[in-house]
Amino acid sequence: MSLSINKADVGVVAYLLAAVMFFIIPIPSFLLDVMLGLNIMLALIILLNVLFVEEVLDMSFFPTLLLFTTIFRISLNVSSTRLILSTGAPGNVVTTFGQFVGGGDLVIGVIVFIVLVIIQFVVINKGSERVAEVSARFTLDAMPGKQMAIDADLNTGAITDKEAKEKREKIQKESSFFGSMDGATKYVKGDATAGLIITAINLVGGTIMGVMNQGLGFSDAIQQYGILTIGDGLSSQIPSLLISLSTGILVTKGSQEADFSGTLVKQLFGIPRVLYIVGISMILLGLVTPLNFFLFGAYGAVMLVAGRSIDKAITVGTTEEEVTQEEEEVEEIRKPENVVSLLQVDPIELEFGYGIIPLADVNQGGDLLDRVVMIRRQIALELGTVVPIIRLRDNIQLNPNQYIIKIKGIQVTEGEILFDHYMAMDPGYVEEEITGIPTFEPSFHLPAIWITESQRERAESLGYTVVDPPSIIATHLTEVIRSHIAELLTRQDVNNLIDNLKESNPALVDELYPKLMGLGEVQKVLQNLLSEGVSIRDLLSIFENLADHAAATRDTDVLTEYVRQGLRAAISSKYFPANETTSVITLDPKLEQEIMASVKQTEQGAYLTLDPERTRAIIDDLGQKLEQFEQMGKMPIVVCSPIVRMYFKKMTQDYYKDLIVISFNEVEPNVELQSIGMVTG
């Protein structure tokens, strides 16, 4: 077995192991110099990366990085402390920081060190901790709203499924990052505290060691070891300060995708009149006060020149932009019309007048977009197919309260609502009527009335079914999608369904497609099922039935009948409640024989050759039976022989589109049926 080791992994492991080993093993002063130099270099790298990175998620490992650098810096503190106390010679870096940065004087070094600690504690750490806490809280609170916005964009077609997935992943990463940063700021604060305590210990311990072991006087000992201690503290606190500054910059940048430095300079020096005012103010300060005129006058002159330069650049940029825009408009007029974009047809469109806009506007409290999301999920669960993107758009040509629904660019239905009213419908047992504006429910064309908000509670108490305008539109849209779902199923949709099934059942898919059936033939069978409201969610059973019979026939209508019989349990449970006797309509056996005798088989499929007058007589007789069912308040279901079902459904399709026709082979054995009407024609 070969091991592949990444160089980056080796570097990170070595960095962490070195930190652990420095706690245990004494290291020579020259190695301490190397590690302290490395520590300063890494702090600068982190600071500059944070400064120039365009998006905070590009530094998503920053909390972990904080932990690594903190433990490494503390391990160097321990090593330098060991050298100071044991040898009094901690190396060039510590000595230089004590003598050069601290001015070679204990008092100056202590003051500089204390100032750095105060800056880090009071200013940077405290602010960064608070910003990180607030950012984490607001990021988590904003997650549901962002998710809903993504769903809305997805349903309106503004983004694709892939883009929606990427946006959701980004939101999750942002919440995880800011949550981690909230805790990571505690590392920085703890690091500064530890550095302060270690410095105090070094000072006390070094003074004692100088007096007891080296025979130095108290003042000499505290001067010698104090400078080394301050040097050690400064060499640790300066990189720590850089890391703290990096943390503050990162959490205050937020989640903006922009060039931080460029944006900062542009926002600070982007308004010419601000620079003019500042320049004049600086010159006046030099003139009317004892301040150095040459210094403040120079600053003022620089601001005036900079303001003039930016003002000129803005004017030129605006002119160029206007000229460019005019040229583009002229060029657009000159070139032939680009009609490619006009050829795109949205599968489903919901257009509405301006009075309905508040229902679709999330900022105004509208939830129509959320309802559209639920419609797609509901249809997917119910029928097993993916509903295409539903395009929502306002149309000023419509009446304010009117909406229309289009399928593939063709208007199929319309409706009208009253925005500040509710629709009340009598379910059939309401005794006391309520006053309102008469209307019809758009989905099923049932009589209803519009009532006001003040009437809603009373209407519900009287037994009316009361629905709000968004529910009316959503229900209407759902029923339209159900009735047209078969024609909305494309070959690409079928291909996606096949690919999903192939992941878990490759042998079955390979047996059927493309050996026995083509993509279009599979699509036709699935469309046949959907057109009669049969779910294709159990695609495994459908494909198994197709594989069993596709070798014997390529007739998609016949194959559909085989599949329906294979889905007997699902069909029975949908139309025939358990432990109940269901009333149905049956066909006269003589009529079934007559229908089968009139079937004409051709290469394009089978069709009926019944005499038109005979067909009309059968339809009229069926209509009488259907009226009886409606008067009884029952859903009419026709049950017939398997061989006749397909042809009888085709014959009645144009007259009773939603008529349910089921064969005896699609009924479970334990289902009890009662025929209360027989079609004889």
SVG drawing of the C-alpha trace seen along z (x, -y; Angstrom):
<svg xmlns="http://www.w3.org/2000/svg" viewBox="-81 -84 108 95">
<polyline fill="none" stroke="black" stroke-width="0.4" points="0.0,0.0 1.5,-3.3 1.0,-6.5 0.6,-9.8 1.7,-12.7 0.8,-16.2 3.5,-18.9 1.0,-21.2 -0.1,-18.5 3.6,-18.0 4.0,-21.7 0.9,-22.1 1.7,-18.9 5.3,-20.2 4.0,-23.6 1.7,-22.1 4.3,-19.4 6.9,-22.2 4.5,-24.1 3.9,-21.0 7.6,-20.2 8.6,-23.7 6.5,-23.3 8.6,-20.3 12.1,-20.5 14.4,-23.5 15.6,-25.0 18.8,-27.0 18.6,-30.8 19.4,-30.7 16.4,-28.3 14.2,-30.7 15.3,-33.5 14.2,-31.5 10.8,-30.7 10.2,-34.2 11.0,-35.5 8.7,-32.9 5.9,-34.0 6.3,-37.7 6.3,-36.7 3.1,-34.6 1.3,-37.4 2.1,-39.8 1.0,-37.3 -2.3,-36.8 -2.9,-40.6 -2.2,-41.3 -4.4,-38.3 -7.3,-39.5 -6.8,-43.1 -6.8,-42.1 -9.2,-39.1 -12.4,-40.0 -14.8,-37.7 -14.7,-36.6 -15.4,-32.9 -12.1,-32.9 -10.7,-32.9 -13.1,-30.3 -10.4,-28.5 -9.5,-31.7 -10.9,-30.5 -8.7,-27.3 -5.8,-29.5 -6.3,-31.6 -6.0,-28.6 -2.9,-27.4 -1.0,-30.7 -2.1,-31.3 -0.8,-27.9 2.5,-28.4 3.0,-31.9 2.4,-30.7 4.9,-27.9 7.5,-30.4 6.7,-32.5 7.4,-29.4 10.7,-28.7 11.8,-32.3 10.9,-32.3 12.9,-29.2 16.0,-30.8 15.6,-34.1 15.4,-32.4 18.1,-29.7 20.8,-31.6 19.8,-35.2 20.5,-35.0 17.2,-34.5 18.7,-35.4 19.0,-38.2 15.2,-38.9 14.2,-39.2 17.3,-41.3 16.7,-43.6 13.1,-44.1 14.0,-45.0 16.9,-47.4 15.8,-48.9 12.0,-48.9 12.0,-49.5 14.7,-52.2 17.1,-50.2 15.3,-51.6 13.1,-49.6 10.6,-52.4 10.2,-53.2 9.9,-49.5 7.3,-48.9 5.3,-51.9 5.4,-50.8 4.4,-47.3 1.5,-48.5 0.3,-50.8 0.3,-47.9 -1.6,-45.7 -4.2,-48.4 -4.7,-48.9 -5.1,-45.2 -7.4,-44.6 -9.6,-47.7 -9.7,-48.7 -9.2,-45.8 -10.1,-42.7 -13.2,-44.2 -14.5,-45.6 -13.7,-42.4 -15.4,-40.2 -18.6,-42.3 -18.7,-42.6 -18.2,-38.8 -21.0,-38.1 -23.4,-40.5 -22.4,-39.2 -23.0,-35.6 -26.4,-36.5 -27.6,-38.5 -26.3,-35.9 -28.2,-33.1 -31.4,-35.2 -31.2,-36.1 -30.8,-32.5 -34.6,-31.7 -35.2,-34.9 -32.3,-34.2 -33.5,-30.7 -36.9,-31.9 -35.5,-34.5 -33.5,-31.8 -36.6,-29.6 -38.5,-32.6 -35.8,-33.4 -35.7,-29.7 -39.5,-29.6 -39.5,-32.8 -36.7,-31.5 -34.2,-34.1 -31.7,-31.4 -31.1,-27.8 -31.2,-24.8 -27.4,-24.7 -27.2,-28.4 -29.8,-27.9 -27.7,-25.0 -24.6,-27.1 -26.3,-30.0 -27.7,-27.7 -24.3,-26.2 -22.8,-29.7 -25.4,-30.7 -24.6,-27.6 -20.9,-28.3 -21.4,-32.0 -23.4,-31.0 -20.8,-28.4 -18.0,-30.9 -19.5,-33.7 -20.5,-31.3 -16.9,-30.0 -15.5,-33.5 -17.7,-34.4 -15.8,-31.7 -12.4,-32.3 -12.2,-35.9 -11.9,-34.3 -8.6,-32.8 -7.2,-36.2 -8.4,-37.7 -7.0,-34.7 -3.7,-35.0 -3.2,-38.6 -4.1,-37.8 -1.6,-34.9 1.1,-37.2 0.6,-39.7 0.8,-37.1 3.9,-35.5 5.6,-38.8 4.9,-39.6 6.2,-36.1 9.4,-36.7 10.0,-40.0 9.6,-38.7 11.3,-35.3 14.2,-37.0 14.9,-39.5 14.9,-36.7 17.3,-34.6 19.7,-37.6 19.8,-38.4 20.1,-34.8 22.1,-33.0 24.2,-35.7 24.8,-37.9 23.4,-41.0 22.0,-43.9 18.2,-44.4 18.4,-47.4 20.9,-45.7 18.9,-42.5 15.5,-44.2 17.2,-46.4 18.9,-43.5 16.1,-41.0 13.4,-43.6 14.7,-44.7 14.8,-41.0 11.3,-40.4 10.0,-43.5 11.7,-42.3 10.1,-38.9 6.7,-40.5 7.1,-42.9 8.2,-40.1 5.0,-38.2 2.6,-41.1 3.4,-42.7 2.5,-39.5 -0.5,-39.0 -1.5,-42.6 -1.3,-41.9 -3.5,-38.8 -6.0,-40.7 -6.1,-43.5 -6.6,-40.8 -9.5,-39.4 -11.1,-42.8 -10.7,-43.6 -12.2,-40.2 -15.3,-40.4 -16.0,-44.1 -15.8,-43.4 -19.0,-41.4 -19.9,-39.2 -19.4,-41.8 -17.7,-40.6 -15.5,-43.5 -11.9,-44.8 -11.6,-46.0 -8.7,-48.4 -10.1,-49.9 -13.6,-50.3 -12.2,-51.8 -10.2,-54.4 -13.0,-55.2 -15.5,-55.7 -13.1,-57.8 -11.8,-60.0 -14.6,-59.7 -16.5,-62.9 -14.7,-66.0 -16.6,-68.6 -15.5,-66.8 -11.9,-67.2 -12.4,-70.9 -13.9,-71.6 -11.1,-69.7 -8.4,-71.4 -9.8,-74.9 -10.2,-73.9 -6.5,-72.8 -5.2,-76.0 -7.4,-78.1 -6.0,-76.2 -2.5,-77.1 -3.4,-80.8 -5.4,-81.7 -3.8,-79.4 -0.1,-79.1 0.1,-75.7 2.8,-75.2 1.4,-77.0 3.7,-75.2 2.7,-71.8 -1.1,-72.4 -1.0,-74.5 0.7,-71.6 -2.0,-69.2 -4.7,-71.6 -3.1,-72.1 -2.9,-68.3 -6.6,-67.9 -7.6,-70.7 -5.5,-69.2 -6.9,-65.7 -10.5,-67.0 -10.0,-68.8 -8.5,-65.6 -11.3,-63.4 -14.0,-65.9 -12.4,-66.0 -12.2,-62.2 -15.9,-61.9 -16.9,-64.4 -14.9,-62.6 -16.2,-59.2 -19.8,-60.4 -19.4,-61.8 -17.7,-58.7 -20.5,-56.6 -23.1,-58.7 -21.3,-58.5 -20.8,-54.8 -24.5,-54.3 -25.6,-56.4 -23.2,-54.4 -24.6,-51.1 -28.2,-52.3 -27.3,-53.4 -25.5,-50.1 -28.5,-48.2 -30.8,-50.0 -28.5,-49.4 -28.0,-45.7 -30.7,-43.1 -33.1,-42.3 -31.9,-39.4 -34.9,-37.2 -33.3,-34.2 -34.5,-35.4 -38.0,-35.9 -38.2,-32.2 -38.1,-31.1 -41.4,-29.9 -42.0,-29.5 -43.8,-26.2 -46.0,-27.8 -46.7,-31.5 -48.9,-33.4 -49.5,-36.9 -51.4,-39.4 -52.6,-43.0 -50.9,-45.6 -53.6,-45.2 -52.3,-41.6 -48.6,-42.7 -48.7,-42.9 -49.6,-39.2 -46.4,-38.4 -44.2,-41.0 -42.4,-39.6 -41.5,-43.1 -45.3,-43.8 -46.0,-40.6 -47.1,-38.6 -46.7,-34.8 -47.7,-33.9 -44.1,-32.9 -44.0,-30.6 -47.2,-29.0 -45.8,-28.4 -42.9,-26.5 -45.4,-24.4 -47.3,-23.7 -44.2,-22.3 -43.5,-20.1 -47.1,-18.9 -47.3,-17.9 -43.9,-16.1 -45.1,-14.1 -48.6,-13.4 -47.7,-12.6 -44.0,-11.8 -42.9,-14.4 -41.0,-17.7 -43.1,-20.7 -41.2,-23.2 -40.3,-26.7 -43.4,-28.8 -42.8,-32.2 -44.6,-35.1 -44.8,-38.5 -47.1,-41.5 -49.0,-42.7 -50.2,-46.3 -52.6,-45.3 -54.7,-43.3 -57.3,-44.6 -55.9,-45.4 -57.4,-42.3 -57.2,-40.0 -54.8,-37.1 -54.2,-34.7 -52.4,-31.3 -50.5,-30.3 -49.2,-26.9 -46.4,-27.0 -47.3,-30.6 -51.0,-29.9 -53.6,-31.3 -55.6,-28.4 -57.6,-30.1 -58.1,-33.3 -59.6,-34.6 -60.3,-37.7 -60.0,-38.4 -60.8,-41.2 -57.6,-42.0 -59.1,-43.0 -61.9,-40.5 -62.4,-36.8 -64.3,-34.2 -67.0,-32.3 -68.4,-29.0 -71.4,-27.1 -70.4,-23.4 -74.1,-22.4 -75.4,-22.5 -75.4,-26.2 -78.8,-27.3 -78.4,-31.0 -77.1,-33.0 -74.6,-35.8 -74.6,-39.0 -71.8,-39.7 -70.7,-40.1 -71.8,-37.0 -69.0,-35.3 -67.7,-31.9 -64.8,-30.0 -62.3,-29.9 -60.9,-26.4 -64.2,-24.4 -66.6,-27.1 -68.6,-26.8 -71.0,-29.6 -69.4,-31.8 -69.6,-35.3 -67.0,-37.9 -67.1,-39.0 -65.1,-41.6 -62.7,-40.9 -65.4,-41.9 -67.7,-39.2 -65.1,-36.4 -65.6,-35.1 -69.4,-35.1 -69.3,-33.3 -67.0,-30.6 -69.4,-30.2 -72.3,-29.6 -70.4,-26.8 -69.1,-28.6 -65.7,-27.6 -63.7,-30.9 -60.5,-31.3 -58.1,-34.2 -57.0,-35.6 -53.6,-33.9 -55.2,-30.5 -57.7,-31.0 -54.9,-31.7 -52.7,-28.9 -55.6,-26.4 -56.5,-27.5 -52.8,-27.2 -52.5,-23.8 -55.6,-22.4 -54.4,-23.9 -51.0,-22.2 -52.6,-18.9 -54.7,-19.0 -51.7,-19.9 -49.0,-18.0 -48.8,-15.3 -48.0,-17.8 -45.5,-19.5 -43.4,-16.3 -40.6,-16.7 -38.1,-14.2 -35.4,-15.9 -37.6,-15.4 -38.0,-11.7 -34.2,-11.4 -33.6,-12.9 -36.0,-10.4 -34.3,-7.5 -30.9,-8.7 -32.1,-8.8 -33.6,-5.3 -30.4,-4.0 -28.3,-4.9 -30.2,-2.4 -31.4,0.1 -28.9,0.1 -29.8,3.6 -33.5,2.8 -32.8,-0.4 -30.3,1.2 -32.7,4.0 -35.5,1.6 -33.8,-1.5 -32.8,-1.9 -32.9,1.8 -36.7,2.3 -38.1,-1.2 -36.9,-4.6 -37.0,-7.8 -40.1,-9.1 -41.9,-5.8 -41.2,-5.9 -42.3,-9.5 -45.6,-8.6 -46.4,-5.9 -45.7,-8.3 -47.8,-11.0 -50.7,-8.5 -50.5,-7.7 -50.3,-11.4 -53.1,-12.4 -55.5,-10.2 -54.0,-11.3 -51.9,-8.1 -48.7,-8.9 -45.4,-7.9 -43.5,-8.2 -43.1,-4.4 -41.0,-4.5 -39.4,-1.2 -42.7,0.7 -43.5,-1.1 -40.2,-0.1 -40.5,3.5 -43.9,3.8 -42.6,2.2 -39.6,4.6 -42.0,7.5 -44.2,6.6 -42.1,4.3 -40.6,7.3 -44.1,8.4 -45.5,5.0 -44.4,1.5 -47.9,0.0 -47.6,-2.6 -51.3,-2.6 -51.3,1.2 -48.1,0.9 -49.9,-1.8 -52.7,0.7 -50.2,3.3 -48.5,0.7 -51.8,-0.4 -52.6,3.2 -49.2,3.4 -50.0,0.3 -53.3,1.9 -52.7,1.3 -52.0,-2.4 -55.0,-3.0 -57.4,-1.1 -56.2,-2.9 -56.8,-6.2 -60.4,-5.6 -61.8,-2.9 -61.7,-3.5 -60.9,-0.5 -63.8,1.2 -66.4,-0.6 -68.7,0.3 -68.1,-2.0 -70.8,-2.8 -69.8,-2.6 -71.1,-2.6 -70.5,0.5 -70.9,1.2 -73.3,3.6 -71.3,6.8 -73.0,6.4 -71.8,2.8 -68.3,4.0 -68.4,6.5 -69.8,3.9 -66.9,1.6 -64.3,4.2 -65.8,5.3 -65.4,1.7 -61.7,1.4 -59.6,0.9 -55.9,1.7 -53.4,-0.3 -49.6,-0.9 -50.3,-4.2 -52.4,-2.6 -56.0,-1.5 -59.1,-3.6 -62.9,-3.1 -65.1,-2.9 -68.5,-3.2 -71.2,-5.0 -71.5,-8.7 -75.2,-8.2 -74.3,-5.1 -71.5,-7.0 -73.9,-9.9 -76.4,-7.4 -73.7,-5.9 -72.6,-9.3 -76.1,-10.4 -76.8,-7.3 -73.5,-7.8 -74.5,-11.5 -77.8,-10.4 -75.9,-8.0 -73.4,-10.7 -76.2,-13.1 -77.6,-10.5 -74.2,-10.3 -74.0,-14.1 -77.4,-14.2 -76.3,-11.6 -73.1,-13.7 -70.8,-10.8 -67.8,-10.8 -68.7,-8.9 -66.4,-6.0 -66.8,-3.7 -65.5,-0.1 -65.2,2.1 -63.3,5.0 -59.5,4.5 -59.6,4.9 -62.3,2.2 -61.1,-0.4 -58.6,-2.2 -61.1,-2.5 -64.0,-3.6 -61.8,-6.3 -60.8,-7.6 -64.4,-7.6 -65.6,-9.7 -62.5,-11.9 -63.9,-14.8 -67.2,-14.8 -66.1,-14.1 -62.4,-14.9 -62.2,-14.1 -64.2,-10.9 -62.5,-8.1 -62.5,-4.9 -60.9,-1.8 -60.7,1.8 -61.5,4.7 -57.8,5.8 -57.0,2.5 -59.2,3.2 -57.8,5.0 -59.7,8.3 -60.8,7.0 -62.5,4.0 -66.3,4.1 -68.1,2.5 -71.8,1.8 -73.1,1.1 -75.9,-1.4 -76.0,-2.2 -75.2,-0.4 -74.4,-2.1 -76.2,-0.3 -76.4,-3.0"/>
</svg>
